[in-house]
Amino acid sequence: MSITPDQALQKMERFCAYRERCPKEVRSKLKEMGLSRADSEQIYQVLQEDNFFNEERFAMAYAGGKFRSNQWGRVRIRQELKMRSIAPEYIAQALDAIPEEDYEALVRKLMERKMQQYEGDDNARDKTIASLSRAGFELELLFRLFER
């Protein structure tokens, strides 16, 4: 059973309204629907013109959400946004929107938590730095905060 362009548009409007979507996700979902290239492109244009998705808005929401909810660092957020083909200027804007005080406060909180986790381990400092680095926090920042 194939889907009509009107049905596909309705489905895509719901898909985009559910949460912020990046252009890459929208194109991927349209491709999954098995529409002709022309129909897919037309639906994509309509959704874009009606502001159902917006690259800048997506970058801001994604960066803020991953920082607050997942406690990711800027390095990881930048990588994830690049994988979603977000323009570099929007990535920079989204990362700049994360307040520096909040960012450092989160790093300090995570450092304390990790140091307690590795308490008694001779390599506690190194393991903490490695763990937070994997979470996407900048090594320079981690070393600087450990110096204090």
C-alpha positions in Angstrom: 0.0 0.0 0.0 1.5 3.3 -1.0 1.0 6.6 0.7 -0.4 9.7 -1.1 1.6 13.0 -1.0 -1.2 14.5 1.1 -1.1 11.7 3.6 2.7 11.9 3.7 2.5 15.7 4.3 0.2 15.2 7.2 2.4 12.5 8.7 5.5 14.6 8.3 3.7 17.6 10.0 3.0 15.4 13.0 6.6 14.1 12.9 8.0 17.6 12.9 5.6 18.9 15.5 6.4 16.2 18.0 9.9 17.6 18.7 12.5 19.7 16.9 13.9 18.0 13.8 16.9 18.7 11.7 16.8 18.8 7.9 18.7 15.5 7.7 16.1 13.7 9.8 13.2 15.2 7.7 14.8 14.0 4.4 15.6 10.6 5.9 12.0 10.2 7.1 10.6 11.3 3.7 12.9 8.7 2.0 11.6 6.0 4.3 8.1 6.7 3.0 9.0 5.6 -0.5 7.6 8.7 -2.3 8.9 9.8 -5.6 11.9 12.2 -5.5 9.7 15.1 -6.8 7.0 14.5 -4.1 9.5 14.2 -1.4 11.2 17.4 -2.4 7.9 19.2 -2.7 6.8 18.1 0.8 10.2 19.0 2.2 9.9 22.6 0.7 6.3 23.0 2.2 7.5 21.9 5.6 10.4 24.2 5.5 8.3 27.2 4.3 5.8 26.5 7.0 8.6 26.5 9.6 7.9 22.9 10.7 11.7 22.5 11.0 14.5 24.9 11.3 18.2 24.1 11.5 19.0 27.0 13.9 16.1 26.2 16.2 17.1 22.5 16.2 20.7 23.3 17.1 19.7 25.5 20.0 17.2 23.0 21.4 19.5 20.0 20.9 22.5 21.7 22.6 20.5 23.0 25.5 18.8 19.6 26.0 21.9 17.5 25.8 23.7 19.8 28.2 20.9 20.0 30.8 19.4 16.5 30.5 22.3 14.3 29.4 25.1 16.4 31.0 27.2 16.3 27.8 30.1 18.7 27.2 30.5 21.0 24.2 32.9 18.6 22.4 30.3 15.8 22.3 27.4 18.2 21.4 29.5 19.7 18.6 30.3 16.2 17.2 26.6 15.1 17.3 25.4 18.3 15.6 28.1 17.9 12.9 26.8 14.3 12.3 23.4 15.8 11.7 24.9 18.1 9.1 24.1 21.3 11.0 25.8 24.4 9.7 28.9 25.5 11.7 27.5 28.9 12.5 24.4 27.4 14.1 26.6 24.9 16.1 28.7 27.8 17.4 25.7 29.8 18.2 24.1 26.9 20.1 27.3 26.2 22.1 27.7 29.9 22.9 24.1 29.9 24.3 25.2 27.5 27.1 26.1 29.9 30.0 29.8 29.5 31.0 28.9 29.6 34.8 26.4 26.7 34.4 28.9 24.8 32.3 31.7 25.1 34.8 29.3 24.4 37.7 28.2 21.1 35.9 31.9 20.1 35.3 32.7 20.7 39.0 29.7 18.7 40.1 30.5 15.8 37.8 34.2 15.9 38.9 33.2 15.6 42.6 30.8 12.8 41.8 33.5 10.9 39.8 36.2 11.5 42.4 33.9 10.0 45.1 33.2 7.0 42.7 36.9 6.4 42.3 37.8 7.2 46.0 40.8 5.2 47.2 42.0 4.5 43.7 45.5 5.7 42.9 44.4 6.8 39.5 41.2 8.6 40.6 42.2 11.9 39.0 43.1 10.3 35.7 40.0 8.2 35.6 37.8 11.2 36.4 39.5 13.3 33.6 39.1 10.4 31.1 35.4 9.9 32.1 34.5 13.5 31.7 36.5 13.8 28.5 34.4 10.9 27.1 31.3 12.9 28.1 32.5 15.7 25.8 34.2 18.1 28.2 37.3 19.9 27.0 40.6 18.5 28.4 42.0 22.0 29.0 39.0 22.9 31.2 39.3 19.7 33.1 43.0 20.2 33.8 42.4 23.8 34.7 39.7 22.9 37.2 41.7 20.2 38.7 44.6 22.6 39.4 42.4 24.6 41.8 
